[in-house]
Amino acid sequence: MRTERWDFTGSKGSLLSGRLDLPDGAPRAYAVLAHCFTCGKDSLAARHIAAALAAGGVATLRFDFTGLGSSGGEFANTGFTSNVEDILAAARSLTDKGRPPALLLGHSLGGAAVLAAAASAPEVKAVAVIGAPFAAAELLDRLGVAHAEPVTRGTTVSIGGKSFTLSPEFAEDLRRQEPGERIARLGRPLLVFHSPGDRIVGIDNARAIFDAARHPKSFVALDGADHLLSRPRDAQFVAAILAAWLPRYLDLPGEAKETAEALKARTKVVVEETGGGPFEERVFAAGPPFLADEP
């Protein structure tokens, strides 16, 4: 795997810090990864998933949301909507360079954000979420803020030993979201990952997302995983499933030809169907290719 620095302008006009993890060969597809709430692009889950996707041929852009990690801006001035806009800015930065993302992938609140962003990203072919809340406002409950309780400017919460300031706009932004209707209109294949033992975002959230979505949709249980996918094998499992699932929804007209060419390079004789009849085969051997009948 190789990694490129990939900085771009975010929703608030600040420079956002990103990393594009690339496979050793030509990428089969590109993805944008949205990290969990306050986690950052260098979280264990983000790094492990991006590395495993690269091993499967998928290049992944992971970045810090505005005001987090190495990105510019003030976290206190951000909200759920700005996170969605940051994801769209990341997708545009790839598209503008001729690398349109086929997949939006989000972890925890990042999952809720990619479900919201997909409608404004026509180049995206598929969406996947990991441990995502159905209603973004559930985050307030997890932070000890009652659903109807007003948030005053300067309200501070502690997450992972770090203090973060929530603005009234942040709380109201979360409360305004209507996930059911948005998920029903997703219009993309959806893959939902969730651990049955998730103690941060309960498994009922995965059921609500799955029930709201229309087909094609799939669910994968991350048995034994924690919410942050702190074990490398759990993140690698997610990436392996994604790498196998995503090509089903991609238009890769050159894939069969490339596979045949790679096969020819490794073997002395290759036989493939021509499509010109029920028995006609094309044979690649030591000299020029020629036609033959089965068997």
PAVEXDREN-271288 format. One line per field, with one value per residue (C-alpha): residue number from 1; residue in one letter; y, x, z. Coordinates in steps of 0.25 Angstrom, whole numbers, plus 5000, padded with zeros to 4 digits. Each point is the difference from the previous one (the first is absolute). Example, Ala and Ser with C-alpha at 12.3 -4.5 7.8 and 13.67 -1.06 7.14 Angstrom:
<nodes>
num c(1	2)
residuo c(A	S)
yy c(4982	5014)
xx c(5049	5006)
zz c(5031	4998)
</nodes>
This chain:
<nodes>
num c(1	2	3	4	5	6	7	8	9	10	11	12	13	14	15	16	17	18	19	20	21	22	23	24	25	26	27	28	29	30	31	32	33	34	35	36	37	38	39	40	41	42	43	44	45	46	47	48	49	50	51	52	53	54	55	56	57	58	59	60	61	62	63	64	65	66	67	68	69	70	71	72	73	74	75	76	77	78	79	80	81	82	83	84	85	86	87	88	89	90	91	92	93	94	95	96	97	98	99	100	101	102	103	104	105	106	107	108	109	110	111	112	113	114	115	116	117	118	119	120	121	122	123	124	125	126	127	128	129	130	131	132	133	134	135	136	137	138	139	140	141	142	143	144	145	146	147	148	149	150	151	152	153	154	155	156	157	158	159	160	161	162	163	164	165	166	167	168	169	170	171	172	173	174	175	176	177	178	179	180	181	182	183	184	185	186	187	188	189	190	191	192	193	194	195	196	197	198	199	200	201	202	203	204	205	206	207	208	209	210	211	212	213	214	215	216	217	218	219	220	221	222	223	224	225	226	227	228	229	230	231	232	233	234	235	236	237	238	239	240	241	242	243	244	245	246	247	248	249	250	251	252	253	254	255	256	257	258	259	260	261	262	263	264	265	266	267	268	269	270	271	272	273	274	275	276	277	278	279	280	281	282	283	284	285	286	287	288	289	290	291	292	293	294	295)
residuo c(M	R	T	E	R	W	D	F	T	G	S	K	G	S	L	L	S	G	R	L	D	L	P	D	G	A	P	R	A	Y	A	V	L	A	H	C	F	T	C	G	K	D	S	L	A	A	R	H	I	A	A	A	L	A	A	G	G	V	A	T	L	R	F	D	F	T	G	L	G	S	S	G	G	E	F	A	N	T	G	F	T	S	N	V	E	D	I	L	A	A	A	R	S	L	T	D	K	G	R	P	P	A	L	L	L	G	H	S	L	G	G	A	A	V	L	A	A	A	A	S	A	P	E	V	K	A	V	A	V	I	G	A	P	F	A	A	A	E	L	L	D	R	L	G	V	A	H	A	E	P	V	T	R	G	T	T	V	S	I	G	G	K	S	F	T	L	S	P	E	F	A	E	D	L	R	R	Q	E	P	G	E	R	I	A	R	L	G	R	P	L	L	V	F	H	S	P	G	D	R	I	V	G	I	D	N	A	R	A	I	F	D	A	A	R	H	P	K	S	F	V	A	L	D	G	A	D	H	L	L	S	R	P	R	D	A	Q	F	V	A	A	I	L	A	A	W	L	P	R	Y	L	D	L	P	G	E	A	K	E	T	A	E	A	L	K	A	R	T	K	V	V	V	E	E	T	G	G	G	P	F	E	E	R	V	F	A	A	G	P	P	F	L	A	D	E	P)
yy c(5000	5014	5013	5014	5012	5006	5013	5008	5011	4996	5005	5012	5005	4993	4991	4986	4989	4987	4988	4992	4985	4993	4986	4996	4999	5008	5002	4993	5011	5011	5002	5011	4996	5009	4997	4999	5012	5007	4988	5005	4995	4993	4992	4985	4996	5010	4996	4985	5001	5009	4991	4987	5007	5004	4985	4997	5010	5012	5013	5007	5015	5002	5014	5008	5008	5015	5003	4986	4994	5007	5007	5015	5007	5000	4988	5009	5006	4987	4991	4987	5008	5005	4986	4996	5012	4996	4986	5006	5009	4988	4993	5012	5001	4986	5002	5013	4991	4990	4990	5000	4992	4988	4997	5009	4993	5005	4996	5003	5015	5000	4989	5009	5011	4992	4995	5015	5004	4989	5007	5011	4992	4994	4993	4991	4986	4994	5004	4992	5003	4995	5001	5011	5007	5000	5014	5009	5007	4987	5005	5011	4989	4993	5013	5002	5010	4998	5000	5012	5007	5013	5001	5013	5006	4994	4987	4991	4984	4991	4989	4990	5009	5013	5011	5006	5012	4998	5012	5002	4999	4986	4994	5006	4995	4986	5001	5005	4988	4991	4987	4991	5007	5003	4985	4996	5009	4996	4994	4992	4986	5001	4991	5001	4995	4999	4993	4993	5003	5015	5008	5014	4999	4988	4990	5005	5012	4990	4994	5013	5004	4987	5001	5014	4997	4994	4988	4997	5000	4991	4998	4994	4997	5004	4989	5003	5014	5013	5013	5006	4987	5000	4986	5000	4987	5007	5012	4990	4991	5013	5004	4985	5000	5014	4996	4988	5007	5013	4995	4994	5014	5006	5002	4993	4997	4997	4991	4987	5004	5003	4987	4993	5007	4998	4985	4999	5006	4990	4987	4994	4998	5007	4997	5009	5001	5009	5002	4997	4987	4989	4993	5010	5002	5009	4994	5008	4991	5002	5007	5008	4997	4991	4995	4986	4992	4994	4992)
xx c(5000	5004	4995	4998	4997	4987	4996	4988	4990	4989	4986	5004	5011	5011	5011	4997	5011	4998	5008	4997	5004	5003	5002	5013	4994	4989	4988	4987	4992	5001	4993	4998	5001	4993	5005	4992	4996	5013	5009	5008	5006	5011	4991	5003	4988	5002	5014	4998	4987	5008	5012	4991	4992	5013	5004	4987	5003	4991	5007	4994	5000	4999	5000	4998	4987	5001	5006	5005	5014	5009	4989	4997	4988	4993	4993	4990	4995	4997	4988	4994	4997	5014	5005	4991	5006	5014	4997	4995	5012	5009	4992	5001	5015	5002	4990	5007	5013	4993	4999	4985	4996	4992	4998	4996	5004	4996	5003	4991	4995	5008	4991	4987	5008	5003	4985	4997	5011	4997	4988	5009	5011	4995	5013	4999	4996	4998	5000	5004	4999	5007	4993	4992	4989	4986	4997	5012	4993	5003	5014	4995	4995	5013	5007	4990	4992	4985	4992	4992	5010	5006	5014	5007	5012	5012	4994	5012	5000	5011	5003	5012	5006	4999	4991	4992	4990	4986	4993	4985	5000	5007	4989	4989	5006	5000	4986	4995	5005	4989	5007	4989	4996	5014	5004	4988	5004	5014	4999	5014	5003	5002	5009	4998	5010	4997	5005	4989	5007	5003	4998	5001	4990	4991	4996	4986	5006	5005	4986	4993	5010	4998	4985	5000	5008	4996	5006	5011	5004	5009	5003	5013	5001	5014	4999	5009	5005	4999	4995	5013	5005	5012	5005	5007	4993	4986	5004	5007	4987	4992	5010	5000	4985	4999	5011	4992	4986	5004	5004	4986	4995	5011	5001	5014	4999	5015	5001	4997	5011	5010	4997	5003	5013	5005	4996	5008	5012	5000	4997	5004	4986	4987	4986	4988	4986	4999	4985	4998	4993	4997	5014	5009	5013	5012	5013	5013	5012	5015	4996	4988	4987	4991	4985	4996	4988	4997	5005)
zz c(5000	4997	5006	4994	5008	4995	5006	4995	5004	5009	5003	5008	4991	5009	4994	5004	5002	4992	4996	4988	5002	4987	4995	4994	4987	4992	5009	4997	5007	5009	5014	5010	5014	5011	5014	5013	5008	5005	4996	4988	4987	5008	5009	5001	4992	4989	4998	5000	4991	4990	5000	4998	4989	4993	5001	4992	4990	5005	5003	5012	5004	5015	5005	5013	5001	5002	5014	5002	4999	4990	4993	5002	5006	5013	5005	5008	4986	4994	5000	4993	4987	4999	5002	4988	4992	5004	4994	4987	4999	5002	4989	4990	5003	4995	4988	4996	4998	4992	5011	5004	5012	4998	5015	5012	5013	5013	5015	5011	4998	4987	4996	5002	4993	4987	5000	4999	4990	4990	4994	4996	4994	4987	4997	5012	4996	5014	5015	5012	5015	5013	5013	4996	5008	4993	5006	5001	5012	5008	5001	5010	5009	5000	5004	5011	4994	5001	4987	5003	5009	4994	4997	5004	4994	5007	5004	5001	4999	5002	4990	5001	5010	4991	5003	4988	5000	4994	4995	5000	4985	5000	5009	4992	4987	5005	5005	4987	4992	4994	4997	4996	4988	4996	5001	4992	4989	5000	4986	5002	5004	5015	5009	5015	5010	5015	5012	5008	5013	4996	5013	4994	4989	5002	4990	4999	4992	4989	4999	4999	4988	4993	5001	4995	4988	4987	4993	4996	5015	5008	5015	5006	5015	5006	5011	5011	4995	5009	4994	4997	4993	5009	4996	4986	4996	5001	4991	4990	5000	4996	4989	4994	5000	4993	4990	4996	5000	4993	4986	4998	4999	4992	4985	4997	4985	4999	5012	4992	4990	5011	5007	4987	4997	5014	4999	4987	5007	5010	4992	4986	4995	5002	4995	5000	4994	4989	5001	4985	5003	5010	4997	4994	5008	4999	5003	5004	4999	4996	4986	4996	5006	4992	5001	5004	5004	5014	5007)
</nodes>
